[in-house]
């Protein structure tokens, strides 16, 4: 049974200790990685919403340290530095 990171048809997935596909955020070593809810595929080079902020997911699938921008309750977009 495969566990951990697996590469299938050009896409990365993460399987937990029971071999089940993980979705959402996964901590691996010292980084957070995003796995798409709809199919478990690792996100790469895209924005992902987290608690009101949008984070850029790097090419290697790891989340950037700071949000790219936040959306306030009134819909105003505030960029971060």
MARTILO-991836 format. One record per residue: residue number from 1; x, y, z of N, C-alpha, C in turn; residue in one letter. Coordinates in nm, 2 decimals. Each point is the difference from the previous one (the first is absolute). Layout:
// MARTILO-991836
PT  pos    n.xx    n.yy    n.zz   ca.xx   ca.yy   ca.zz    c.xx    c.yy    c.zz  code
PT  NUM       X       Y       Z       X       Y       Z       X       Y       Z     A
...
// end
This chain:
// MARTILO-991836
PT  pos    n.xx    n.yy    n.zz   ca.xx   ca.yy   ca.zz    c.xx    c.yy    c.zz  code
PT    1    0.09   -0.12    0.00   -0.09    0.12    0.00    0.09    0.12    0.00     X
PT    2   -0.03    0.10   -0.09    0.07    0.12    0.00   -0.04    0.10    0.10     X
PT    3    0.09    0.07    0.06   -0.03    0.11    0.09    0.09    0.12   -0.03     X
PT    4   -0.03    0.12    0.05    0.08    0.12   -0.03   -0.03    0.05   -0.14     X
PT    5    0.10    0.07   -0.05   -0.02    0.06   -0.14    0.01   -0.10   -0.11     X
PT    6   -0.10    0.01   -0.09    0.00   -0.09   -0.12   -0.02    0.09   -0.12     X
PT    7    0.07   -0.04   -0.11   -0.01    0.07   -0.13   -0.08   -0.09   -0.10     X
PT    8   -0.12    0.05   -0.04   -0.08   -0.08   -0.09   -0.05    0.09   -0.12     X
PT    9    0.03   -0.05   -0.12   -0.04    0.07   -0.12    0.04    0.15    0.00     X
PT   10    0.12    0.03    0.05    0.05    0.14    0.00   -0.05    0.08    0.11     X
PT   11   -0.07   -0.05    0.10   -0.05    0.07    0.12    0.05   -0.06    0.13     X
PT   12    0.02    0.09    0.10    0.04   -0.05    0.13   -0.12   -0.01    0.09     X
PT   13   -0.01   -0.11    0.09   -0.10   -0.02    0.10    0.07   -0.05    0.12     X
PT   14   -0.07    0.02    0.12    0.05   -0.05    0.12   -0.09   -0.10    0.07     X
PT   15    0.05   -0.11    0.04   -0.07   -0.11    0.06    0.04   -0.01    0.14     X
PT   16   -0.10   -0.01    0.09    0.02   -0.01    0.15    0.05   -0.14    0.03     X
PT   17    0.02   -0.03    0.13    0.06   -0.13    0.05   -0.09   -0.11   -0.04     X
PT   18   -0.13    0.02   -0.02   -0.09   -0.11   -0.04   -0.01   -0.01   -0.15     X
PT   19    0.07    0.08   -0.07   -0.01    0.00   -0.15   -0.11    0.08   -0.06     X
PT   20   -0.08    0.08    0.09   -0.10    0.08   -0.05    0.05    0.13   -0.06     X
PT   21   -0.06    0.05   -0.10    0.04    0.13   -0.06   -0.03    0.12    0.09     X
PT   22    0.09    0.09    0.02   -0.02    0.11    0.09   -0.04    0.12   -0.09     X
PT   23   -0.10    0.09    0.05   -0.03    0.12   -0.06    0.01    0.11    0.10     X
PT   24    0.01    0.13   -0.05    0.01    0.11    0.09    0.15    0.03    0.02     X
PT   25    0.04    0.05    0.12    0.14    0.03    0.03    0.06   -0.12    0.07     X
PT   26    0.13   -0.03   -0.04    0.07   -0.10    0.06    0.14    0.06    0.04     X
PT   27    0.04   -0.03    0.13    0.13    0.04    0.04    0.10   -0.11   -0.03     X
PT   28    0.10    0.03   -0.07    0.11   -0.09   -0.04    0.13    0.06    0.03     X
PT   29    0.08   -0.06    0.09    0.12    0.06    0.05   -0.03    0.14    0.05     X
PT   30    0.06    0.10   -0.05   -0.02    0.14    0.05   -0.09    0.08   -0.08     X
PT   31   -0.07   -0.05   -0.10   -0.09    0.07   -0.09   -0.14   -0.05    0.00     X
PT   32   -0.09    0.09   -0.04   -0.14   -0.03   -0.02   -0.03   -0.01   -0.15     X
PT   33   -0.07   -0.11   -0.04   -0.03   -0.02   -0.14   -0.15   -0.01   -0.02     X
PT   34   -0.05    0.05   -0.11   -0.14   -0.01   -0.02   -0.04   -0.10   -0.10     X
PT   35   -0.10   -0.09    0.03   -0.05   -0.10   -0.08   -0.15    0.03   -0.03     X
PT   36   -0.03    0.01   -0.12   -0.14    0.04   -0.04   -0.11   -0.09    0.05     X
PT   37   -0.10    0.06    0.05   -0.12   -0.07    0.07   -0.06   -0.09   -0.10     X
PT   38   -0.02    0.04   -0.13   -0.07   -0.08   -0.10    0.06   -0.12   -0.05     X
PT   39    0.14   -0.01    0.01    0.07   -0.12   -0.06    0.13   -0.03    0.07     X
PT   40    0.04    0.07    0.10    0.12   -0.03    0.07    0.13    0.04   -0.06     X
PT   41   -0.01    0.06   -0.13    0.12    0.04   -0.07    0.07    0.12    0.07     X
PT   42    0.13   -0.01    0.01    0.08    0.11    0.06   -0.02    0.13   -0.08     X
PT   43   -0.03    0.11    0.07   -0.01    0.13   -0.07    0.14    0.05   -0.03     X
PT   44    0.02    0.08   -0.11    0.13    0.04   -0.04   -0.02    0.13   -0.08     X
PT   45    0.08    0.11    0.04    0.00    0.13   -0.07   -0.15    0.05   -0.01     X
PT   46   -0.07    0.01    0.12   -0.13    0.05    0.00   -0.04    0.06    0.13     X
PT   47   -0.11    0.08    0.01   -0.04    0.06    0.12   -0.10   -0.09    0.07     X
PT   48    0.01   -0.02    0.13   -0.10   -0.08    0.08   -0.05    0.08    0.12     X
PT   49   -0.13    0.00    0.02   -0.06    0.07    0.11    0.02   -0.07    0.13     X
PT   50    0.04    0.08    0.10    0.02   -0.06    0.14   -0.05    0.11    0.10     X
PT   51   -0.10   -0.03    0.07   -0.05    0.09    0.10   -0.01    0.14   -0.04     X
PT   52   -0.06    0.04   -0.11   -0.01    0.14   -0.04    0.12    0.05   -0.07     X
PT   53    0.11   -0.07    0.00    0.11    0.05   -0.08    0.03   -0.10   -0.12     X
PT   54    0.07    0.05   -0.09    0.03   -0.08   -0.12    0.15   -0.02    0.00     X
PT   55    0.05   -0.12    0.00    0.14   -0.04    0.00    0.04   -0.05   -0.14     X
PT   56    0.12    0.04   -0.04    0.06   -0.05   -0.12    0.06   -0.14    0.03     X
PT   57   -0.03   -0.10   -0.08    0.06   -0.13    0.02    0.12   -0.01   -0.11     X
PT   58    0.12   -0.02    0.05    0.12    0.00   -0.08   -0.01   -0.12   -0.10     X
PT   59    0.10    0.00   -0.10    0.00   -0.10   -0.10    0.02   -0.14    0.07     X
PT   60    0.07   -0.01    0.11    0.02   -0.13    0.07   -0.12   -0.04    0.08     X
PT   61   -0.11    0.08    0.00   -0.12   -0.03    0.08    0.00    0.06    0.14     X
PT   62    0.11    0.06    0.04    0.01    0.05    0.14   -0.07    0.14    0.00     X
PT   63   -0.06    0.03    0.12   -0.07    0.13    0.02    0.11    0.11    0.03     X
PT   64   -0.03    0.12   -0.06    0.09    0.11    0.03   -0.02    0.04    0.15     X
PT   65    0.09    0.07    0.06   -0.01    0.03    0.14   -0.11    0.10    0.04     X
PT   66   -0.02    0.09   -0.09   -0.10    0.11    0.03   -0.11    0.00   -0.11     X
PT   67   -0.12    0.04    0.04   -0.11    0.01   -0.10    0.04    0.10   -0.11     X
PT   68   -0.05   -0.03   -0.12    0.02    0.09   -0.11   -0.09    0.12    0.01     X
PT   69   -0.12   -0.02    0.05   -0.09    0.11    0.03   -0.11   -0.05    0.09     X
PT   70   -0.08    0.09    0.06   -0.11   -0.04    0.09   -0.13    0.07   -0.06     X
PT   71   -0.11   -0.07    0.01   -0.13    0.06   -0.04   -0.08    0.03    0.13     X
PT   72   -0.02    0.13    0.02   -0.08    0.05    0.12   -0.15   -0.03   -0.02     X
PT   73   -0.07   -0.01    0.11   -0.15   -0.03    0.00   -0.07    0.08   -0.10     X
PT   74    0.04    0.13   -0.03   -0.07    0.08   -0.09    0.04   -0.02   -0.15     X
PT   75    0.09   -0.10   -0.02    0.05   -0.03   -0.13    0.12    0.07   -0.05     X
PT   76    0.05    0.09    0.09    0.12    0.08   -0.04    0.12   -0.10    0.01     X
PT   77    0.09    0.01   -0.11    0.12   -0.08    0.00    0.11    0.08    0.05     X
PT   78    0.08   -0.06    0.10    0.11    0.07    0.06    0.12   -0.09   -0.03     X
PT   79    0.10    0.06   -0.07    0.12   -0.08   -0.03    0.09    0.00    0.12     X
PT   80    0.09   -0.10    0.01    0.09   -0.01    0.12    0.14    0.01   -0.06     X
PT   81    0.10    0.04    0.09    0.14    0.01   -0.04    0.08   -0.11    0.06     X
// end
